[in-house]
Amino acid sequence: MKTIRIFFEEELAGLDKMLKTFNNGKDWTPLERLREEMALIRACQAKVHGFITQNGFIDAAEEIEYHKSLYPRLRALHIFRVELHLLKKNLPALGGESIRAYYGEQLKLLFGYIRRYEFLYSYFKLKADDLDGLFFTESGNRQSVLLPVLSDFEVVHTTETGYLFARFIAYEMLFAHIMQEMESGGKPFRWTGEALNLIEVLHGIHLTGQVNDGEVGLLEWFKGMGDFFGVELGIPKKGFDGLKKRKKLSRTHFIDRIRDELVNKMDEEDDWQREQRRKNKAGF
């Protein structure tokens, strides 16, 4: 029979692969992407929990390893993605300084959460094991004053400290992301769609000579716009080949979608204006 660690690592590897490939060939909104990611992560969590429920822990050491080292890694994926979505959702639209100020406030919130559990965060960082029996087993003294008091209602399938360790991992990932964004200058605009969509648009603009009277070089054009949007676009020729290789979608899928959205918006406004004129004639 597989050990919990082997089963966990196999499921986590499968989850990682699905998270990297599930959105290939489809344009997701940030919320749609988050919901799909959450569904995959929850399914993995349910499989791992089902395996543990069916087989149990061999001994206290295996129980400690799960709650201290395994469960937090999986739960942190869920927490980090939700927090990252909210971070991006509330990002100021204009101005590098306002973005830096926003990130500064977010860092204060992260540090504030860590300070609430300073002793346990030190335990986490030092990889201490003196109190593992208390923190990571169900048989530990649940009345101990050393156990964290959490306001979170999502503590399931683990101990309080196991869930807290998951938050520590997620918040360190979020901290690293924020620091990277601040070091990049807090650019006000970031391309958050598929890179291939941007490549499609950039090739179209370049081929029709819309910039610098058509005198801008292709490599220069891609490098400049990639830097502007904070995305690595690679070699323009390879990107163009990627457009040609589309099988399930039109070769100009994104530009087609832009056209459809513009036409739909225009039609909606025309319908609204006609309705307003009708109401005015009717005396409403």
N, C-alpha and C positions, 0 to 999 in steps of 0.2 A: 504494500500500500504506500502511496506517496505521502511524504511528510507534508506538514502545513507549509513549510518554507518552499519546497519544490513546487507544490500546487500554486502557491501565491506568486512565485516568480514567473511561472508559465503564464498565468492569467494576466499578470501585469505587463509582460512582454507583448501578449496579444492585444491588450488594451492600448498600449503605446503605438502599436502598428495601426490599429483602427483609427486612433485619434489623428494620425498623420495622413491617412488616406481616405477617410470617409467622405470628405467634401470635394474630392477630385471631380472636375467637370461640372460643378454646380456653383452658382453665385449665391452665397448665403448672406443674409443680413447678420449683424453682430448677435442679435438676440436669437435668431434661428440657429446660428452656429453654436451658441452657448447651450441651447436646449438639446441639441444633438449630442454635444459633448457630455452633458449631464446624464443623458440617457445611457450612453455607453459606460460611463463611470459607475453609475448606480447598478447597472447590470453586472459589472465585474464585482462590485461590493457584495451583491446578493449571492453570486456564485461562491465567493470566498467564505461568506458567512454560512452558506448552506453546507459547505464542506466541513467547516468547523463544528456546526451543529450535529452533523451526522457522525463525525469521527471523534470529536472531542480532542483535548490536549493530552499528550502522552504523560507529561509531568509539568511541574511548576515552571521549569526552565523554558519549555516550549510556550507556555502561556505568557510568560514574561516577554519572550522574544517577539511574539505576535503583537501584543499590545504596545510594546515599547519601540519596536523597530519596523515591523511589517505594516500593521494597520495605519500608522501615521503617514507613511509614504503614499498610500492609496487615497486616504481621506484628504491629504494636502492637495492632491490634484483637483479635487472638487472645490475646496475652499479657494485655492489660488485663482481658478478660472472665474469664479463668481466675483471675487474681489477685483480682478483685472478688468472684467467687463464693466463693473461699476466705476472703476477708476477712469476708464476711457470714456464712458458715457457722460461723465460730468466734467470732462476736460474743457477748459475755456477755449472758445473758438479762435480768438484773436490775441496776438501779442505774446512775445517770448517772456516778458517779465511777469505777466499774469499767469502764465503756465508754470514758471518757476515758483511763484508764490503758492500756486495750487499744490504743486508737488511737495513744497515745504510743509504745508498744512497736513497733507496726507502722511508724511513722515512723522510728524508730531503725534498723529493718531496711532501709528504703528508703535512708536516708542512708549506711548501711554499704555497701550495694551500690555506690552512686555513688562513694564514697571509694575503692573498689578500682580504679576506672577514672577517677580524677580528671582526668588529662591528657586523655583522650578525651572526657570529659564537657565539659571546657572547650572542646575542639575543636568539639564538637556545638553548644554554646551560642553560641560566637562566630561560627559559620558559616564557619569557616576553610576554606581550600582548598589550602594549601601541600602537604599530604601526600595529596591525594585519589588520586593514581596508586597509591600504596602501599596505602591503606586500602580502595579500592573497585574495584580491577581484579584479575583473576586473574593478570595478567602482573607484578604488583608483587612485590617480593622477599619471598617467604613465610617467609624465615628472619630477617627484620628483628626486632630486639629491641623495636621500637616497636609491633609488632602485639600486640593483646590475647591473653591466654591465658585461654580460657573453659572452665568446667566443664560448661556446657550441651552436651547431645548433640543439640540440635535445630537446629544450624546447617546448614541446607540451602538450596540455591538462592541463596546470597548469600555475601559475605565475612564474616569474623569481626566486622569493625567495622560492617558493614551490619546484622548481627543485634544488635549492641550498641546501635546507634542506635535500633532498634526497641524495645529494653528501656527506653532513656532516655525515649522518647515515652510508652510505656505507664506507666512509673513516675511521670511527671509527671501523667498523667491520674489515677492512683491517689492521688497526693499531693493533688491538687485535690479529689478526692472525700472523702478523709479530713478535710481542713481544713473543708470545707463541713459535714460531719457534726459535727465538734467545735464549730463555731460555732453550730450549731443546738441545742447543749446535750446532745448524746449521748442522745437519747430512747431509752428501753429497748425500746419497741415501735414497729415500723414496718410499715405495710401493704405487703406485697411482691407481693400478687396483683393481679388486674385491678381498676382503680378502679371499673368498673361493678358488680363484685360487692359492693364496700363500699356503693356507692350503693343497691343493691337491699336490702341488710340494713338500712341506716339508714332508708330509706323505710318498711320493714316495722315497725321498732321505733317510729318516729314515729306511724304510722297506728294502731298498737295501743295508744298512750298508755303505754308502759312507763317513760318517764323523766319525773320531776317531775310525776307524776300527769297526764301529757298536756298540761301547760301550757307546755312549752318550744316556742319558735318554730322553724319549719323551717329558716330561714336560720341562726339561732343554733346549732341542732343540727348542721347540716352543717359550719359553720365550726369549731365546737369539736372535732368528731371528726376533721375533716381535719387540724387542727393537732396533735391527739393522735397520729395515725398518720403525720404527715409527708407527706400527700398532698393535692394540689389537686383538690377535688371539683367545682368549678365551681358553676353555678346549679342548685339542686335540681330545678327544673321540667325543665330540659334533660336532666338525668340520668334523670328518670322517662320522658321521651319516648324516650330511648335504650333503656330496658327494653322499651317498647311496640313498638319497631321491630325487635326481634330476629326474625330470619327462620329461621335454621338451628336455633336453640336455643329452649327454652321461655322465655316471658317471665320466669318465676321460676326460671331455670336454677340459680342458685347456691343459693337456699334449698332447691330440690328436691335438689340434690347434698348439702347439709348433712343433710337428712332421711334420705337414703339411707345416708350414712356413719354416722349415729347408729344407725339401725336395724341395719345390718350389724354394728356394734360390739356392740350389745346381743345380737344373735343369736349372735355368736361367744362372748361371755361366758356366755350361757345354755347353749350347746353344751358349753363347757368345764366348767361346773358340773355338768351332767348326766353328763359323762364321769367327773368326780371321784366323784360319788355312786355310779356304776356300779362303779368300781374299789374303793371302800370296801366295798360290799356283797359284792363278789367276794373280798375279803380281800387285795387287792394293797397 
